[in-house]
Amino acid sequence: MEKWEIFQRRKSLEEKRIVLPNATVGKAYQVVLDLEGDDWNEVIISAITGLEQIGLTYTTDSNTLSGIPLESADVKLVFHLLVAGETMEKKVPFAVNPDPRSLWKTLESDKNDPWWKADEVHIQQPFGTKQFVAASKRGRAHANAGKFREDHYALGNTGFEGWNILAVSDGAGSARLSRLGSKVVCETVISHLKELPDSAYEALEGALKKAGNTTENPAEHQFQQIATTFLSPVIQQLYAELETLAGNLEAELSDLHSTLALCLIKESEQGWLILTFSVGDCPIALLDKEKNNIMLLNWLDSGAYGGATRFITMPEIFEHQDFSSRFSARIVSDFSYLMMMTDGIYDAKFETTFKLAQPAMWNQLIADLEGNNPESHRVDFKEGKVDLGAALSQWMDFWSTGNHDDRTLVIIY
């Protein structure tokens, strides 16, 4: 190549841009430097300087820039080029973005607030022949602003021959007292179910046994009617007390907006007796013993409501024609997992209501819980394991882009 041609090539290359994709701190980076176009013919990248400080290397044999960046940076790398046997240098802008997780702050919530509650709670205990574990944790979005955990869960025992109560609630982010609302919703509904006389539970068991032995198939309508008759007065009473509370606080009822997922459950000779009620978007699901089938014990508020979340504090819930469909009852011989969760888990792990009905998605969630995740956080469901609640809470630190809400998960296994 003539000198003047080399000069023209060099001049042309000086004006050409090399664009490198941005890297992210702590995330593996690999780019093949495949320079295309006639101007790059017979151009060789012999070396790149400036990589050492950001933790990347350049491999000449494969023209590959790779590594795991150590820190954020905004630099100009120097590409050393061979053009027809002559050397030239070209500066190329390159950015290493900070790890998005490092940008989130964890600010304490105000413990002097009259409705303050812990940012993180968890529990583990025996549950009849099974085990129980639950955790609730303030999400990154709230921690970043020093706000409160709006989720809540509670566990109670009726005192009558093994009937247990599980309640999960997600306070509305736009409601100023939702942290109180979710707490009151869970604790009040449990309190009312505890106050019912033994005769009420005896009648309930008798009705369930009769419906379970019917020759008609299916008996779903009978079961739903039983659940509605038993639970509806308790739910109505809960709403009335929320109205009273709002009045006492000189607040609007909407200030206490909260969802409710309720499960009343007992292990019996017939099998597991399960009653549910829900308002909002907290799934209640039962995975069979073989983990091949999933039974959704409630429906999420979508469809007719256009995907908008509904709350137990909304009077129209009780006036709507679908009110009775919010109740369900089941008798199952056994199960592997019963799970209740708020949308901080559901949105990140399932994304859509369609996926909730797929057993493979629930098995994927279980594998995730057992350690198949980028953080290697593990909840070991083997019998006798201690600190399972703490492990579940740690697992809830998983990263999911765009999903930084409070997270609550309740599991019987």
C-alpha positions, 0 to 999 in steps of 0.5 A, a space after each residue: 500500500 502506498 504511503 498516501 493510501 496509508 495516510 488516507 486510511 489512517 485519516 479515515 479511521 480517526 473519524 470512524 467511531 467504535 461503539 462498545 456496549 456499556 458494562 455493569 459492575 459485578 456482571 460478566 461482560 464479553 464482546 467480540 470486536 468484529 469491526 465491519 466495513 471496508 475501512 476496517 479491512 486489514 486493520 488489526 487490534 494489537 492491544 487495548 490499554 486502560 483495561 486493567 483499572 476496570 477489570 477487563 482483558 483483551 484476547 487478540 486470538 478471538 478479538 474478545 473483550 471480557 471480564 467482570 468489571 470491578 468498579 464503575 467508570 467512564 473512561 477512554 480506552 486506547 485501541 492500538 491498531 496495525 494499519 498495513 503494518 503501521 501503528 496508530 492509536 484510537 481512543 474509544 469511550 467506554 462506560 461501566 455502570 454501577 450495580 443497580 443494587 448499590 444505588 438503593 439505600 436502606 433507611 430506617 423507618 420512624 420508630 416513633 410513629 404510632 403505627 410503626 411496625 418492624 421492617 422484617 418479621 419471620 416465623 417457623 413452627 410445627 403445623 400438625 403433621 407438617 411445618 409452617 414458615 413465613 416471612 414478611 419484609 419491607 421492599 427496596 422502594 420503601 427502604 430507599 425512602 425510609 418508609 414503612 412495611 405495608 404488608 402483614 401476615 398473622 397466624 392464629 389457632 381457634 382453640 377448637 380441635 386443630 382449626 388454624 387461621 392464616 391471614 395475609 394482607 398488602 396495604 395500598 401504597 397510596 393509602 397513608 395508613 395502609 401499614 395499620 390497615 393491613 395489620 388490623 385486617 389480619 389481626 381482627 379477622 383472626 380475633 373474630 374467628 377465635 371468638 366463634 363458639 365451638 358449636 359453630 366449628 362443629 356445624 362447619 365440620 358436619 356440613 363439610 363432611 356431608 358435602 364431601 360424601 355427596 354422590 353428586 359431582 362436583 360438590 363445589 357449589 355446596 362447598 362454596 355455600 358452606 364457606 360463604 355461610 361460615 365466613 361472610 359474617 366475620 368478613 362483614 364484621 371486619 369491614 364494620 370495625 374498619 369503618 369504626 377505626 377510620 372514624 376514630 382516627 378522623 381518617 377516610 376508610 380509603 386511608 386504610 386500604 388493604 387486601 386480604 387473603 384468608 385461609 382457615 385450615 384443619 387436618 382431620 380424618 377426612 383429610 385437610 379441610 380448607 376454607 378461603 376468602 380473598 379480596 385483592 391480588 394475593 394468591 392462595 395455592 395448593 400443590 398436590 403431593 406429587 407436585 403435578 397439579 396446582 389448585 388455586 384456592 382464590 381468584 385475583 381481582 382482575 378481569 371485570 375490574 380491568 386489573 385494578 387491585 380491590 381492597 377489603 375497605 371498599 364497600 362495593 366488594 360486598 354489594 357486587 354480585 360476585 361476592 360469594 365467589 370470593 369464598 371457597 372450601 375444599 377437602 384434600 387428602 394431602 398436599 406438598 405445599 400450601 402457599 400464600 403471598 403478596 404481589 411482591 413475590 407474585 409479580 416477580 416470580 409469576 408475572 401473570 395470572 396465567 402462569 399461576 395455573 401452571 404446576 411447572 411455575 410452582 416447581 420452579 419457585 420451589 427450586 428457586 427457594 431451595 437454592 436455584 437462584 443467582 444469589 444462592 440463597 437457600 430455604 431447606 425444607 427438610 424436616 428439623 432444619 432450624 432458622 428457616 424463617 430467617 433463611 426465607 427472609 434472606 431469600 426475599 432479597 432476590 433481585 428482580 428488575 422493576 419489582 421492589 415492593 414489600 414481600 410476604 410469603 407464607 408456606 405450609 409444607 
